[in-house]
Structure formats: C-alpha cells, structure tokens
Amino acid sequence: MAKATQQGSTAPASYEAALQELEQLVAKLESGDMPLEQLLTQYQRGAELLKFCRDRLETVEDQVKVLDQGTLKPWTPE
C-alpha cells in the first residue's frame, strides 16, 4: 500500500515501481517540453523517487550483511 509523503505525493508500492516512474520522469524532463513550474514539481518528485530507491537498496544491503553474518562476500556470476 502506498503512503503519502511530506509533499502530498504517494510513495511507490515497490522499488521496481519507483524505478519505472523515475525512468519515465527522466525521459519527460529530458524532452525539454515542460513548463518551468511543472519542471520543478517533476524534479522534486524525481528526488523523492531517487531517495526511495536508495533507501530501499540500503535496507536490502543491510539484510544481506545480516544473512552473511556481517561480511559482504564478493559476487561472482556463474
């Protein structure tokens, strides 16, 4: 379930949803066809999404550290 953030926008339901919304937002920002006021609002939303993604990744990394008993092991693809 999504929750409201300080600015009234909703938090994404998942990391994947946040990443998808962020990618779409970046494409809109890069198009250059947005009025200045909307550009600022969309930039702020992008910052919220980026923070959400970073926080989620940090949480998962902390969980992996616990599972590996505090030692991160190098990942090698098979």
Secondary structure, 3 states (H helix, E strand, C coil): CCCECCCCCECCCCHHHHHHHHHHHHHHHHHCCCCHHHHHHHHHHHHHHHHHHHHHHHHHHHHHHHHCCCCCCCCCCC
